[in-house]
Amino acid sequence: MFNQLFIRIAIIAALFVPAVAQADLFSMYVAGKTGFVNGSGDAFGYFDRPVGKGAEAGLELVGVDIWGEALKMGNEQYYFTANLGFDGSFGDKWRLNLGLYTGPVLFMRPKTETEPFELSGSLRSALTTAGIDPTMVESEYNQAQGQEDELNRYALGWNLARTRVEFERELVPLVFFGIGAQAAYHYMLTGADAAADAKHTVANDLEQKYGVGQMNPELSQELRGELGAEKLDINALGGFNYSVSAYLKVQI
């Protein structure tokens, strides 16, 4: 009895699911979109405003989806993602799309030139008292400052798991208007994070060269504080992001 019931349920499911959830062997699309983007972490402070306009394009091949998006968030401020995963569509004229993806995410903003680094008067005096030339310390740091300015333009991350829900209406054949929402868990590294870790390395080199740590640990910590030197903590890079968008899509 149980085996017969199981077989009947399996047959009904095999007939029913393909009729409801549609996955194309091959399709492609392009869309113009506007979206709201936000999330946890310093990267989402890169933009003057959280709403941008741009485009999305993708293709589906044997049930595997590859798609990317690009939004202009402000003056020389951009948000990019690339996504690989799977989705399913339910409905015809009105469609519900569900998807699960992974992939990289990139933030860009204009380069800003920072002023050359100078130690505070009290720290210069403390270093001099310890027999360390403060001008040499400033020179060591400023040699890497151009690299820091470039790093601060970017934030690079990876969406470990990104879910997407979309509701679409077919306006005319092949043309759809829709609204969608995405949520993801990411690891995100900002240029400031990378620069702080680089300055941590500079601080270590200075300690080895001048013996700051051995001579006075408090002086070493004060120097690191002024440099903004901080060892990168991978566990602190995790967080969540989400977006909401409206779009007009052409799909073939």
Beta strands, then each sheet from edge to edge (+ up, - down):
strand 1: 21-22
strand 2: 26-39
strand 3: 51-61
strand 4: 64-74
strand 5: 77-91
strand 6: 94-108
strand 7: 154-172
strand 8: 175-190
strand 9: 238-251
sheet 1: 1+ 5- 4+ 3- 2+ 9- 8+ 7- 6+
end
